[in-house]
Amino acid sequence: MAVSPAFKQAHDEEEQAAIKEGLKTEGVWWKAAFPALCDISGTGLQLVAMNFMSQSVFVMLRGGSPVIIAILTVVFLKRVLLRSQILGLSCVVVGVTVVGINTFIYSDTSKNPNLVVGVICCFLSMFGSGVQGIVEEKILRVNHIHPLKLVGFEGFFGLMFNVIVLVITSFIPCDVNNVQACNINGMMEDVPGAIKGIFGHGILFMWVILSMVSLGLTNYFAMTVTKVASALTRVVLSITILVIIWAYNLIFNGEIFYVLQFVGFMILIVGNLIYQKIIKIPGIDKANVKVSAKGSKAVKSFGHAGPVDPVPHLLVEEDPEDTHTDDSALMNNTTHNY
């Protein structure tokens, strides 16, 4: 396939600019293997958890993801959190705890013996997703690569890992009477049965295609936010989906409304709003140090060869009322070799 001279020239110029900024331009593709492994681990645990509890409870518990990301960010990326961010994340912890307590109070464990396993898998999946986000941010900060390209590499490795896992689990026997954890063929996975079911039902096939498109776009936009902002900002923004899923389940799936669950959910949402500075508490932060795209070498060379760069300054805010501290020092903490 021929490449236009203008495209090649733009690509070469940007690559040279990236080299001058100290970014790596070669041997980046293989680094997507580890976040892909984290992704498949986290996603697999999520699917197990969703199979053992209601959808709304699952997404509410997953609302604690920012806390895991925050801990990993401070430990591995040496980033400093503001007091308002710590307060917001503390509210998230309280909210998730309340939702979890409500789940055990009103759930009949005799009818759902796998509930405890589901909760454990839910929290373990947060660590998988958290490590994935941190590694992706590390890769994007010190390498010259477009987020969409990194998504493609992760998809390639993810496909290989999935094939390996499916082959192995297709030969692992399980209790066929446990319909939540076993297939009708008595094995943990039934690939031929799944393929037959997908292609034998038009509506199911349509939803599979829509899910592929949706997840592809979600991964791209999430990776872009990770590059121009941070992994923590990415996961906090994703919390907004909680409102939609919870409301949908109440209206269309006939889920029971619990006051305690609602209280925990509201605390969780308020915590996220405080973290995002949508709710501002005067005087809580001595200096407004914004972790944004400003000061990131990787954002200056965004990793694309097109004439227009649509998003690198999307999340950079200027608030004249606040006292700014140059965040390049903070960003430089993330530019160690990966």
C-alpha positions in Angstrom: 0.0 0.0 0.0 1.5 3.3 -1.1 2.0 6.1 1.4 1.5 9.7 0.2 4.7 11.9 0.3 2.9 14.4 2.5 2.0 11.8 5.1 5.5 10.3 5.1 7.1 13.7 5.5 4.8 14.7 8.4 5.5 11.3 10.0 9.3 11.7 9.7 9.2 15.3 11.0 7.2 14.2 14.1 9.5 11.2 14.7 12.6 13.5 14.6 10.9 15.9 17.0 10.1 13.0 19.4 13.7 11.9 19.3 14.8 15.4 20.2 12.4 15.3 23.2 14.0 12.1 24.4 11.1 9.8 23.5 11.7 6.3 22.3 10.5 5.6 18.7 11.5 2.0 18.1 10.8 -1.3 19.8 7.5 0.0 21.4 5.1 -2.6 20.1 6.1 -5.5 22.4 5.5 -3.3 25.5 1.8 -3.7 24.8 1.9 -7.4 25.9 1.9 -6.7 29.6 -1.1 -4.3 29.7 -2.9 -6.7 27.4 -2.3 -9.5 29.9 -3.6 -7.2 32.7 -6.6 -6.4 30.6 -7.6 -10.0 29.9 -7.1 -10.8 33.6 -9.1 -7.9 34.8 -11.8 -8.5 32.2 -12.0 -12.2 33.0 -12.5 -11.5 36.7 -15.1 -8.9 35.9 -17.1 -11.4 33.8 -17.0 -13.9 36.6 -18.1 -11.2 39.1 -21.0 -10.1 36.9 -22.2 -13.7 36.7 -22.5 -13.9 40.5 -24.2 -10.6 41.3 -26.6 -8.1 39.8 -25.3 -5.7 37.2 -26.0 -2.5 39.2 -24.2 -3.8 42.3 -21.2 -4.8 40.2 -20.8 -1.4 38.6 -21.2 0.3 41.9 -18.5 -1.8 43.5 -16.3 -1.1 40.4 -16.7 2.5 41.3 -13.8 2.0 43.8 -11.4 1.7 40.9 -10.1 5.3 41.3 -8.8 4.4 44.7 -6.7 1.5 43.4 -5.4 3.6 40.6 -4.6 6.4 43.0 -2.6 4.1 45.2 -0.7 2.7 42.3 -0.1 6.2 40.9 1.4 7.4 44.1 3.6 4.3 44.6 4.8 3.7 41.0 4.5 7.1 39.3 5.5 9.2 42.4 2.6 11.6 41.7 1.4 13.9 44.5 -2.3 14.0 45.2 -4.0 17.2 46.4 -6.0 17.2 49.6 -9.2 17.6 47.7 -8.3 14.5 45.6 -7.6 12.5 48.7 -11.0 13.6 50.2 -12.8 12.7 47.0 -11.2 9.3 46.9 -12.0 8.7 50.6 -15.7 9.4 49.8 -15.4 6.8 47.1 -14.1 4.3 49.6 -17.0 5.0 52.0 -19.6 4.8 49.2 -18.3 1.5 47.8 -18.3 0.1 51.4 -21.9 1.1 52.0 -23.0 -0.5 48.7 -21.1 -3.7 49.6 -22.7 -3.8 53.1 -26.2 -3.3 51.5 -25.4 -6.2 49.1 -24.7 -8.6 51.9 -27.6 -7.4 54.1 -30.3 -7.9 51.4 -28.9 -10.7 49.4 -29.9 -14.3 50.1 -26.5 -16.2 50.0 -28.3 -19.5 50.2 -29.9 -18.8 46.7 -26.6 -17.3 45.5 -23.7 -19.1 47.1 -21.2 -17.6 44.7 -21.9 -14.0 45.9 -18.8 -13.8 48.0 -16.7 -15.2 45.2 -18.2 -12.5 42.9 -17.3 -9.7 45.3 -13.7 -11.0 45.6 -13.4 -11.3 41.8 -14.8 -7.7 41.5 -12.1 -6.3 43.7 -9.3 -8.3 42.2 -10.3 -7.1 38.7 -9.8 -3.6 39.9 -6.1 -4.4 40.6 -5.8 -5.9 37.1 -7.3 -2.8 35.5 -5.3 -0.5 37.7 -2.0 -2.0 36.8 -3.0 -1.9 33.2 -3.8 1.8 33.3 -0.5 2.6 35.1 1.6 0.7 32.6 -0.2 2.3 29.7 0.4 5.7 31.1 4.1 4.9 31.6 4.4 3.6 28.0 2.7 6.7 26.6 4.8 9.1 28.6 8.2 7.9 27.4 7.4 6.5 24.0 6.5 8.0 20.7 3.3 6.1 19.8 -0.3 7.1 19.0 -2.9 5.8 21.4 -4.8 4.1 18.6 -1.7 2.2 17.7 -1.1 1.1 21.2 -4.8 -0.1 21.3 -4.1 -2.1 18.2 -1.0 -3.8 19.7 -2.9 -4.6 22.9 -5.7 -6.1 20.8 -3.2 -8.3 19.0 -1.7 -9.6 22.2 -5.1 -9.9 23.8 -6.3 -12.1 20.9 -3.3 -14.4 21.4 -3.8 -14.6 25.1 -7.5 -15.3 24.7 -6.9 -18.2 22.3 -4.4 -19.8 24.7 -6.8 -19.4 27.7 -9.8 -20.8 25.7 -7.8 -23.8 24.6 -6.7 -24.6 28.2 -10.2 -24.0 29.8 -11.9 -26.1 27.2 -10.3 -29.2 28.8 -10.9 -28.2 32.5 -13.9 -30.2 33.9 -16.4 -28.6 36.2 -19.7 -29.3 38.0 -22.4 -29.3 35.3 -25.0 -28.6 38.0 -23.5 -25.2 38.8 -25.0 -23.3 35.9 -23.3 -20.1 36.9 -19.8 -21.5 36.6 -20.0 -24.4 34.2 -21.1 -25.2 30.6 -23.5 -27.9 29.6 -20.6 -30.0 28.1 -19.1 -30.2 31.6 -16.2 -28.0 30.8 -15.3 -24.4 31.9 -15.5 -23.3 28.2 -17.5 -24.5 25.3 -16.1 -22.7 22.2 -18.0 -24.7 19.5 -21.3 -24.1 21.5 -20.5 -20.4 21.8 -19.8 -20.0 18.1 -23.0 -21.9 17.2 -25.0 -19.7 19.6 -23.7 -16.5 18.2 -24.1 -17.2 14.5 -27.4 -19.1 15.1 -29.2 -16.0 16.7 -29.3 -12.8 14.6 -29.9 -10.5 17.6 -27.1 -12.0 19.6 -24.7 -11.6 16.6 -25.8 -8.0 16.2 -25.0 -7.3 19.9 -21.6 -8.9 19.5 -20.7 -6.6 16.6 -22.0 -3.6 18.4 -20.0 -4.6 21.5 -16.8 -4.9 19.4 -17.3 -1.4 17.9 -18.2 0.1 21.3 -15.2 -1.4 23.1 -12.9 -0.4 20.3 -14.0 3.2 20.5 -14.0 3.1 24.3 -10.4 1.8 24.4 -9.2 4.5 22.0 -10.8 7.3 23.9 -9.6 5.9 27.2 -6.1 5.6 25.9 -6.2 9.2 24.6 -7.3 10.4 28.0 -4.5 8.4 29.6 -1.9 10.0 27.3 -3.1 13.7 27.6 -4.1 13.5 31.3 -3.5 10.4 33.4 -4.7 6.9 34.2 -6.5 8.2 37.3 -8.4 10.8 35.4 -9.4 8.2 32.9 -10.9 5.9 35.5 -12.7 8.7 37.3 -14.3 9.9 34.1 -15.6 6.4 33.5 -17.5 6.4 36.7 -20.2 8.5 35.0 -21.5 5.3 33.5 -22.6 4.2 36.9 -25.6 6.6 36.8 -26.8 5.2 33.5 -26.5 1.6 34.4 -28.1 2.0 37.8 -31.1 4.0 36.4 -31.6 1.5 33.6 -31.7 -1.4 35.9 -34.3 0.3 38.2 -36.5 1.3 35.3 -36.3 -1.6 32.9 -35.0 -4.6 34.8 -37.2 -4.2 37.9 -34.4 -4.1 40.4 -35.5 -3.2 44.0 -34.6 0.2 45.3 -32.6 0.2 48.5 -32.2 3.3 50.5 -28.8 2.2 51.8 -27.6 1.4 48.3 -28.8 4.8 47.1 -26.9 6.6 50.0 -23.7 4.7 49.2 -24.1 5.5 45.5 -24.6 9.2 46.2 -21.5 9.3 48.4 -19.5 7.6 45.6 -20.7 10.1 43.0 -20.0 13.1 45.3 -16.5 11.7 45.9 -15.8 11.6 42.2 -17.2 15.1 41.7 -14.9 16.4 44.4 -11.9 14.6 42.8 -12.7 16.2 39.4 -13.0 19.6 41.1 -16.6 19.9 39.9 -17.4 20.4 43.6 -14.8 22.8 45.0 -14.1 23.1 48.7 -12.5 26.5 49.3 -9.2 26.5 51.1 -8.6 22.8 51.1 -5.7 22.9 48.7 -2.7 25.2 49.4 -1.6 25.3 45.8 -3.5 24.2 42.7 -1.1 21.8 41.0 -2.9 20.5 38.0 -1.8 17.2 36.5 -2.6 17.9 32.9 -1.1 17.6 29.4 1.0 20.6 30.0 4.6 19.6 30.7 4.4 16.1 29.1 6.9 15.5 26.4 4.8 12.7 25.0 1.9 15.0 24.4 4.0 17.6 22.5 4.8 14.7 20.1 1.4 13.1 20.1 2.4 10.1 17.9 0.4 10.8 14.8 1.2 11.8 11.3 -1.9 13.7 10.4 -2.1 17.4 9.9 -4.5 18.0 12.8 -4.1 16.8 16.4 -7.6 16.6 17.8 -7.1 16.1 21.5 -3.7 16.9 23.1 -4.9 20.1 24.7 -8.5 19.0 25.4 -8.0 18.5 29.1 -5.7 21.5 29.8 -7.6 24.0 31.9 -6.7 27.5 32.8 -8.3 28.9 35.9 -7.2 32.5 36.6 -8.6 32.4 40.1 -6.2 29.7 41.2 -2.5 29.8 41.9 -0.8 27.5 39.4 2.3 25.5 40.0 4.2 24.3 36.9 3.5 20.6 36.7 6.4 19.7 34.5 8.3 18.5 37.6 5.5 16.1 38.4 5.3 14.8 34.9 9.1 14.3 34.8 8.6 11.8 37.6 6.8 9.6 35.1 9.5 9.8 32.4 11.8 7.0 33.7 12.6 4.3 31.2 10.0 1.6 31.0 
